[in-house]
Amino acid sequence: LQWAMQLRDNTGEGAEIIYFLSDGFDLDSDSSAKFVNELQSLRASLVPNAALHTIGFGSQPEDCHMLQSLAHNTGGTFTELK
């Protein structure tokens, strides 16, 4: 995600939309919160207007909650695929 946020087009503009697809994470609740905070900080500094759309496939409920939170906090949407 950091790499996606650092990408620029020929005019120097960053992404307006980023899609993040995951089958889950091996994180405890503290690590999950740290991950979300780091992503939000990166977004704020690199692409503050980018919407982060998240897609969870076969993810555990805790992972879906984190993906949903990331999407909601950035103006994106969360989609769950089972």
C-alpha positions in Angstrom: 0.0 0.0 0.0 2.9 2.4 0.7 4.2 1.8 -2.8 0.8 2.5 -4.3 0.5 5.7 -2.3 3.9 6.8 -3.5 3.2 6.3 -7.2 2.8 9.4 -9.3 1.5 10.0 -12.9 3.3 12.1 -15.5 2.0 15.3 -13.9 3.1 14.4 -10.4 -0.4 13.5 -9.1 -0.9 10.6 -6.8 -3.7 8.1 -6.8 -7.3 9.1 -6.4 -8.5 5.6 -5.7 -6.6 2.6 -4.3 -8.0 -1.0 -4.1 -6.7 -3.2 -1.4 -7.5 -6.9 -1.6 -6.7 -9.3 1.3 -7.5 -12.7 2.6 -6.8 -11.7 6.1 -4.0 -10.8 8.5 -2.0 -12.5 11.2 -2.3 -9.5 13.6 -3.4 -9.2 17.2 -5.6 -6.3 18.1 -2.7 -4.0 19.1 -0.9 -4.8 15.8 -4.1 -4.2 13.8 -4.6 -0.8 15.4 -1.0 0.1 14.6 -1.4 -1.1 11.0 -4.5 1.1 10.5 -2.8 4.1 12.1 0.3 3.7 10.0 -1.8 3.5 6.8 -3.9 6.5 7.7 -0.7 8.5 8.4 0.8 7.4 5.1 -2.3 8.4 3.2 -2.5 11.7 5.0 1.1 12.6 3.9 1.2 11.0 0.4 -2.4 11.0 -1.0 -4.7 12.7 1.4 -7.7 12.7 -1.0 -7.4 9.1 -2.1 -10.2 6.7 -1.4 -9.2 3.3 -0.2 -11.6 0.6 -1.3 -11.0 -2.7 0.5 -12.0 -6.2 -0.4 -11.8 -9.1 2.0 -12.1 -12.6 0.6 -12.5 -15.5 3.1 -11.3 -13.1 5.9 -12.1 -13.6 9.5 -14.6 -11.2 11.1 -11.8 -9.2 12.9 -10.0 -8.7 9.6 -13.2 -7.7 7.9 -13.8 -5.1 10.6 -10.3 -3.7 10.1 -10.8 -3.5 6.3 -14.2 -1.9 6.8 -12.7 0.7 9.1 -9.9 1.5 6.6 -12.4 2.0 3.8 -14.8 4.0 5.9 -12.1 6.3 7.2 -10.9 7.1 3.7 -14.2 7.5 1.9 -13.9 4.1 0.3 -16.1 1.0 0.4 -15.6 -2.4 1.9 -16.7 -5.6 0.0 -16.6 -9.0 1.6 -16.3 -12.0 -0.6 -16.9 -15.4 0.9 
